[in-house]
Amino acid sequence: MKDQKKTFTLKEKIAAMGPGFLIVGSFIGPGTVTSSTRAGAANGLTLFWCVLFSVIAVIVVQGMSARIGIVTQNGLAENLKDDFADRPVLRNILCGLVAVAITIGGFAYMGGDLTGTALGVSALTGVSTKIIAPIWGVAILLILNFAGDAVKYLEKLLGACVVIMAVVFLITMVVVKPDFGELMHGCVPTVPEGSIMTCLALIGTTVVPYNMFLHAASAKRTWHSPDEIPLCSFGTTVPMIIGGVVTGSIMITSATVMRGMAVNNAMDMAVQLEPTLGNLAQPFMAVGLIAAGVSSAVCTPIGVSYVLAGLFGWKTDRSDKRYTITNAAVLVTGIIIAALGSNPLALIMTAQAVNGIVLPVVVGVTVYLTSRRKIMGKYKNNALQVTLGVAIFAISLVLGLSSFISVF
């Protein structure tokens, strides 16, 4: 009887999707809307393979992160420190590398989130994003430090807005009747000249480095026995697929409706929703960007602070000033980036690309740790998981290096 696999009820499976949807809510932000829209308008469905790769990658790496949290009842950062405890120099180098990668990615992501929210508000009010972004950043700083409980209710409200926006994109995708032959052709990896940064942005907006640390922490709080790994796997896979479908529908819609159009502001992006919403497309897109931006912006400083707390042994609450100061530093840096950005959409795209550049570091660490029998025992990565993990690391590394080199 002990060898029988535990079965789970539908209610348990639905409840298990909570941590997964937290991750999806983090990556379905202004960056996803912007990068998918611009990719479709500029390249049609040629880069649809990036969406497919991102979905596979996020299922694999987030699944590994959650599994290590369940098996060890520790986060990724704690496991990294423990595994290299007898090699302090190498441990310090790796922890430092991860800390730098997460911090740089978080700064960029914060700037993009604030800018995305500001784009939506600017579309409704006409006030410059350079003014709105800093004001909103200060508001988030105050909310996180003085009204933490209000964040939960705000996230639920805005989460509902994001869900509605996703449904509208899906309906619009069906209404505009995309070319399925071109869609199939776009599943074959090709990188048109000058589109390497767009590829990286599409991947970086979905496979977000700090989300792997957040998922491990969330999983260890939610599940306490390896017997629940199949339940966790279901709760991870389904939300990630749904998030990928949303990203894909945005690209397909823009590729069909906006082919060849210049995308310079939020109202340009609203054009793709006109077949479904008509004159309501612009205000709907504005509200959608605000909701997506807020939900992502609240997660970003918490995510970066949590990773650094795990790496350096801080407490993950306001009682530890280092944790609080990191929250503030991420927000302030994001405010500066958003305030100085001359082109809001270009800033958002760059933020996602930066995340893509630092991604190989965290993917490499995650695949390595979850492949260690010393850490995972019989729950370590199997041959298929190792192969997929190494492939994701290699592809993200090649794209990241290519993007970095192209800058020069």
C-alpha positions as CSV (number, residue, x, y, z in Angstrom):
1,M,0.0,0.0,0.0
2,K,2.9,2.4,0.7
3,D,4.1,2.2,-2.9
4,Q,0.8,3.3,-4.3
5,K,0.8,6.8,-5.7
6,K,-1.4,9.2,-3.8
7,T,-4.4,10.5,-5.7
8,F,-5.7,14.0,-5.5
9,T,-9.2,15.5,-5.8
10,L,-10.2,18.1,-8.3
11,K,-10.6,20.6,-5.4
12,E,-7.0,19.9,-4.3
13,K,-5.7,20.3,-7.8
14,I,-7.5,23.7,-8.3
15,A,-6.1,24.9,-4.9
16,A,-2.6,23.7,-5.9
17,M,-2.5,26.2,-8.8
18,G,-2.3,29.2,-6.4
19,P,1.5,29.4,-6.3
20,G,1.7,28.9,-10.0
21,F,-0.7,31.7,-10.7
22,L,1.3,34.0,-8.4
23,I,4.2,33.4,-10.8
24,V,2.0,34.0,-13.9
25,G,0.7,37.2,-12.3
26,S,4.3,38.3,-11.9
27,F,5.3,37.8,-15.5
28,I,2.1,38.8,-17.3
29,G,2.9,42.5,-17.0
30,P,3.5,45.5,-19.3
31,G,6.6,43.8,-20.6
32,T,4.6,40.8,-21.9
33,V,2.0,43.0,-23.6
34,T,4.7,45.3,-25.1
35,S,7.2,42.7,-26.3
36,S,4.5,40.4,-27.8
37,T,2.7,43.3,-29.5
38,R,5.9,44.8,-31.0
39,A,7.2,41.3,-32.1
40,G,3.9,40.6,-33.9
41,A,3.7,44.0,-35.5
42,A,7.3,44.0,-36.7
43,N,7.9,40.3,-37.5
44,G,4.5,38.7,-37.9
45,L,4.6,35.3,-36.4
46,T,8.2,34.6,-37.2
47,L,9.2,34.8,-33.6
48,F,6.3,32.7,-32.3
49,W,8.9,30.0,-31.4
50,C,10.1,32.3,-28.7
51,V,6.7,32.0,-27.0
52,L,6.8,28.2,-27.3
53,F,10.3,28.1,-25.9
54,S,9.4,30.4,-23.1
55,V,6.4,28.2,-22.0
56,I,8.5,25.0,-22.1
57,A,11.3,26.8,-20.2
58,V,9.1,28.3,-17.5
59,I,7.3,25.0,-16.9
60,V,10.7,23.1,-16.6
61,V,12.6,25.6,-14.4
62,Q,9.7,26.6,-12.2
63,G,8.9,23.0,-11.7
64,M,12.5,22.3,-10.6
65,S,12.3,25.3,-8.2
66,A,9.1,24.1,-6.6
67,R,10.4,20.6,-6.3
68,I,13.6,21.6,-4.5
69,G,11.5,23.7,-2.1
70,I,9.3,20.7,-1.2
71,V,12.0,18.1,-0.9
72,T,14.5,20.2,1.1
73,Q,12.0,22.6,2.8
74,N,14.6,25.3,1.9
75,G,14.8,27.9,-0.8
76,L,17.1,28.0,-3.8
77,A,19.5,30.5,-2.1
78,E,19.8,28.4,1.1
79,N,20.5,25.2,-0.9
80,L,23.1,27.0,-3.0
81,K,24.9,28.1,0.2
82,D,24.7,24.7,1.9
83,D,25.9,22.8,-1.1
84,F,29.1,24.9,-1.4
85,A,29.6,25.2,2.4
86,D,32.9,23.3,2.2
87,R,34.1,25.5,-0.7
88,P,33.7,29.0,0.7
89,V,35.5,30.9,-2.1
90,L,33.4,29.2,-4.9
91,R,30.3,29.7,-2.7
92,N,30.9,33.4,-2.3
93,I,31.6,33.8,-6.1
94,L,28.4,32.0,-7.0
95,C,26.3,33.8,-4.4
96,G,27.7,37.1,-5.5
97,L,27.0,36.3,-9.2
98,V,23.4,35.3,-8.5
99,A,23.0,38.4,-6.3
100,V,24.3,40.7,-9.0
101,A,22.2,39.0,-11.7
102,I,19.0,39.2,-9.7
103,T,19.6,42.8,-8.6
104,I,20.4,44.1,-12.1
105,G,17.4,42.2,-13.5
106,G,15.2,43.5,-10.7
107,F,16.2,47.1,-11.3
108,A,15.5,46.8,-15.0
109,Y,12.2,45.0,-14.4
110,M,11.1,47.6,-11.8
111,G,11.8,50.4,-14.3
112,G,9.7,48.6,-16.9
113,D,6.8,47.9,-14.5
114,L,6.6,51.5,-13.4
115,T,6.8,52.7,-17.0
116,G,4.1,50.2,-18.1
117,T,1.7,51.5,-15.4
118,A,2.5,55.1,-16.3
119,L,1.8,54.4,-19.9
120,G,-1.8,53.3,-19.0
121,V,-2.4,56.3,-16.8
122,S,-0.8,58.7,-19.4
123,A,-3.2,57.3,-22.0
124,L,-6.1,58.2,-19.8
125,T,-4.9,61.5,-18.5
126,G,-2.4,62.9,-21.0
127,V,0.2,63.4,-18.3
128,S,3.8,62.5,-19.2
129,T,5.0,59.0,-18.1
130,K,8.1,60.7,-16.7
131,I,5.9,62.4,-14.1
132,I,3.5,59.5,-13.4
133,A,6.1,56.8,-13.1
134,P,8.0,58.4,-10.1
135,I,4.7,59.3,-8.4
136,W,3.5,55.7,-8.7
137,G,6.8,54.4,-7.5
138,V,6.6,56.4,-4.3
139,A,3.1,55.2,-3.8
140,I,4.2,51.6,-4.0
141,L,7.0,52.3,-1.6
142,L,4.5,53.7,0.9
143,I,2.1,50.8,0.4
144,L,4.7,48.1,0.9
145,N,6.1,49.8,4.1
146,F,2.9,51.1,5.7
147,A,-0.1,49.3,4.3
148,G,1.2,45.8,3.6
149,D,-2.3,44.2,4.0
150,A,-3.8,46.5,1.4
151,V,-1.5,45.0,-1.2
152,K,-3.4,41.6,-1.0
153,Y,-6.7,43.3,-1.8
154,L,-5.2,45.5,-4.5
155,E,-3.6,42.5,-6.1
156,K,-6.9,40.5,-6.2
157,L,-8.7,43.4,-7.8
158,L,-6.0,44.1,-10.4
159,G,-5.6,40.3,-10.9
160,A,-9.2,40.2,-12.0
161,C,-8.5,43.0,-14.5
162,V,-5.6,41.1,-15.9
163,V,-7.8,38.0,-16.3
164,I,-10.4,40.0,-18.2
165,M,-7.7,41.5,-20.4
166,A,-6.4,38.0,-21.2
167,V,-9.9,36.8,-22.1
168,V,-10.4,39.7,-24.4
169,F,-7.1,39.0,-26.2
170,L,-8.1,35.4,-26.6
171,I,-11.5,36.3,-28.1
172,T,-9.9,38.8,-30.4
173,M,-7.4,36.2,-31.6
174,V,-10.3,34.0,-32.7
175,V,-12.2,36.9,-34.2
176,V,-9.3,38.1,-36.4
177,K,-8.8,34.6,-37.9
178,P,-5.0,34.3,-38.1
179,D,-3.1,32.5,-40.8
180,F,-2.5,29.0,-39.3
181,G,0.1,28.2,-42.0
182,E,2.2,31.2,-40.9
183,L,1.6,30.2,-37.3
184,M,3.1,26.7,-37.9
185,H,6.0,28.2,-39.8
186,G,6.6,30.5,-36.9
187,C,7.2,27.5,-34.6
188,V,10.5,26.8,-36.4
189,P,13.3,28.8,-34.7
190,T,14.6,31.6,-36.9
191,V,16.1,35.0,-35.9
192,P,15.6,37.7,-38.5
193,E,18.3,40.3,-38.7
194,G,18.0,42.9,-36.0
195,S,15.5,40.9,-33.9
196,I,17.9,39.3,-31.3
197,M,16.9,41.8,-28.6
198,T,13.2,41.1,-29.3
199,C,13.8,37.4,-28.9
200,L,15.5,38.0,-25.6
201,A,12.7,40.3,-24.5
202,L,10.0,37.7,-25.3
203,I,11.9,35.1,-23.2
204,G,13.0,37.5,-20.4
205,T,9.4,38.7,-19.8
206,T,8.2,35.1,-19.2
207,V,11.2,33.3,-17.6
208,V,11.9,35.8,-14.8
209,P,15.0,34.9,-12.8
210,Y,13.8,35.9,-9.3
211,N,10.5,33.9,-9.9
212,M,12.5,30.7,-9.4
213,F,13.5,31.7,-5.9
214,L,9.9,32.9,-5.1
215,H,8.4,29.6,-6.3
216,A,10.8,27.5,-4.2
217,A,9.8,29.6,-1.1
218,S,6.1,29.4,-2.0
219,A,6.3,25.6,-2.5
220,K,7.9,24.9,0.8
221,R,5.2,26.8,2.6
222,T,2.4,25.1,0.6
223,W,3.6,21.5,0.6
224,H,5.6,19.5,3.1
225,S,5.9,16.0,1.7
226,P,7.6,14.7,-1.5
227,D,4.3,12.7,-2.0
228,E,2.8,16.0,-3.0
229,I,5.2,16.7,-5.9
230,P,2.7,15.4,-8.5
231,L,0.1,17.8,-7.1
232,C,2.7,20.7,-7.2
233,S,3.7,19.7,-10.8
234,F,0.0,20.0,-11.9
235,G,-0.3,23.3,-10.1
236,T,2.8,24.6,-11.8
237,T,2.2,23.3,-15.4
238,V,-1.4,24.4,-15.9
239,P,-0.9,28.1,-14.9
240,M,2.3,28.4,-16.9
241,I,0.5,27.0,-20.0
242,I,-2.3,29.5,-19.5
243,G,0.2,32.3,-19.2
244,G,1.9,31.2,-22.4
245,V,-1.5,31.1,-24.2
246,V,-2.1,34.7,-23.2
247,T,1.3,35.8,-24.4
248,G,0.8,33.9,-27.7
249,S,-2.7,35.4,-28.3
250,I,-1.3,38.9,-27.9
251,M,1.4,38.2,-30.5
252,I,-1.0,36.4,-32.9
253,T,-3.5,39.3,-32.6
254,S,-0.9,42.0,-33.3
255,A,0.6,40.0,-36.1
256,T,-2.8,39.7,-37.8
257,V,-4.1,43.2,-37.1
258,M,-1.0,45.4,-36.9
259,R,1.5,43.9,-39.4
260,G,4.0,46.6,-40.4
261,M,2.6,49.3,-38.0
262,A,4.9,51.3,-35.8
263,V,4.2,50.7,-32.1
264,N,5.3,53.8,-30.2
265,N,2.7,54.2,-27.4
266,A,-0.1,52.5,-25.5
267,M,-2.7,53.7,-27.9
268,D,-0.8,52.1,-30.9
269,M,-1.0,48.8,-29.0
270,A,-4.8,49.2,-28.5
271,V,-5.3,48.9,-32.3
272,Q,-5.2,45.1,-32.1
273,L,-8.3,45.1,-29.8
274,E,-10.5,47.2,-32.1
275,P,-12.0,44.2,-33.9
276,T,-13.5,43.2,-30.5
277,L,-13.9,46.4,-28.5
278,G,-14.2,49.1,-31.2
279,N,-14.0,52.6,-29.6
280,L,-13.5,51.0,-26.1
281,A,-10.1,49.5,-27.2
282,Q,-8.0,52.4,-26.1
283,P,-9.4,52.9,-22.5
284,F,-9.5,49.1,-22.1
285,M,-5.8,48.8,-23.0
286,A,-4.9,51.7,-20.7
287,V,-6.7,50.1,-17.7
288,G,-5.1,46.7,-18.6
289,L,-1.6,48.1,-18.7
290,I,-2.2,49.8,-15.3
291,A,-3.5,46.5,-13.8
292,A,-0.7,44.4,-15.3
293,G,1.9,47.0,-14.2
294,V,0.7,47.2,-10.7
295,S,0.6,43.5,-10.1
296,S,4.1,43.1,-11.4
297,A,5.5,46.2,-9.7
298,V,4.4,45.0,-6.3
299,C,6.1,41.6,-6.8
300,T,9.4,42.9,-8.1
301,P,11.0,44.5,-5.0
302,I,9.7,41.7,-2.8
303,G,11.2,39.1,-5.2
304,V,14.7,40.7,-5.2
305,S,14.7,41.3,-1.5
306,Y,13.7,37.7,-0.8
307,V,16.5,36.4,-3.0
308,L,19.1,38.5,-1.3
309,A,17.7,37.7,2.1
310,G,18.2,34.0,1.3
311,L,21.7,34.5,0.1
312,F,22.9,36.6,2.9
313,G,20.8,35.2,5.9
314,W,18.5,38.1,6.4
315,K,14.9,37.9,7.8
316,T,12.2,38.2,5.2
317,D,10.1,40.8,6.9
318,R,10.2,44.5,8.0
319,S,12.0,43.7,11.2
320,D,15.2,43.4,9.3
321,K,16.3,46.8,8.0
322,R,18.4,45.2,5.2
323,Y,15.3,43.6,3.7
324,T,13.4,46.9,4.0
325,I,16.3,48.9,2.5
326,T,16.6,46.5,-0.4
327,N,12.8,46.9,-1.1
328,A,13.3,50.7,-1.2
329,A,16.5,50.5,-3.3
330,V,14.8,48.5,-6.0
331,L,11.9,50.9,-6.1
332,V,14.0,54.0,-6.1
333,T,16.3,52.7,-8.8
334,G,13.2,51.8,-10.9
335,I,11.8,55.3,-10.4
336,I,15.1,56.8,-11.6
337,I,15.2,54.5,-14.7
338,A,11.5,55.3,-15.5
339,A,12.0,59.0,-15.0
340,L,15.0,59.2,-17.3
341,G,13.7,56.9,-20.0
342,S,13.1,58.9,-23.2
343,N,11.1,56.2,-25.0
344,P,8.8,54.2,-22.6
345,L,8.2,51.2,-24.9
346,A,11.9,50.9,-25.7
347,L,12.6,51.0,-22.0
348,I,10.2,48.2,-21.3
349,M,11.7,46.1,-24.1
350,T,15.2,46.7,-22.8
351,A,14.2,45.8,-19.3
352,Q,12.9,42.4,-20.5
353,A,16.1,41.9,-22.5
354,V,18.3,42.6,-19.5
355,N,16.4,39.9,-17.6
356,G,17.1,37.6,-20.6
357,I,20.8,38.3,-20.4
358,V,21.0,37.4,-16.6
359,L,18.7,34.4,-17.0
360,P,21.4,31.8,-17.8
361,V,23.0,32.3,-14.4
362,V,19.9,31.4,-12.4
363,V,18.8,28.6,-14.8
364,G,22.3,27.1,-14.5
365,V,22.2,27.2,-10.7
366,T,18.6,25.7,-10.6
367,V,19.4,22.8,-12.9
368,Y,22.7,22.1,-11.1
369,L,21.1,22.0,-7.6
370,T,18.1,19.9,-8.6
371,S,20.3,17.4,-10.3
372,R,22.3,16.7,-7.1
373,R,21.5,13.5,-5.4
374,K,23.1,14.9,-2.2
375,I,20.3,17.5,-2.2
376,M,17.3,15.9,-3.9
377,G,17.9,12.2,-3.2
378,K,15.6,10.1,-5.4
379,Y,13.7,13.2,-6.4
380,K,16.7,14.6,-8.4
381,N,16.2,15.5,-12.1
382,N,15.7,12.6,-14.4
383,A,17.5,12.3,-17.8
384,L,14.7,14.2,-19.6
385,Q,14.7,17.0,-17.1
386,V,18.5,17.4,-17.2
387,T,18.4,17.4,-21.0
388,L,15.7,20.1,-21.1
389,G,17.4,22.1,-18.4
390,V,20.8,22.1,-20.1
391,A,19.1,23.0,-23.4
392,I,17.3,25.9,-21.8
393,F,20.5,27.1,-20.2
394,A,22.4,26.8,-23.5
395,I,19.8,28.6,-25.6
396,S,19.4,31.4,-23.1
397,L,23.2,31.7,-22.8
398,V,23.6,32.0,-26.6
399,L,20.8,34.5,-27.0
400,G,22.1,36.5,-24.0
401,L,25.7,36.6,-25.3
402,S,24.6,37.4,-28.8
403,S,22.5,40.3,-27.4
404,F,25.4,41.6,-25.3
405,I,27.8,41.4,-28.2
406,S,25.3,43.2,-30.5
407,V,25.4,46.2,-28.2
408,F,29.0,46.7,-29.2
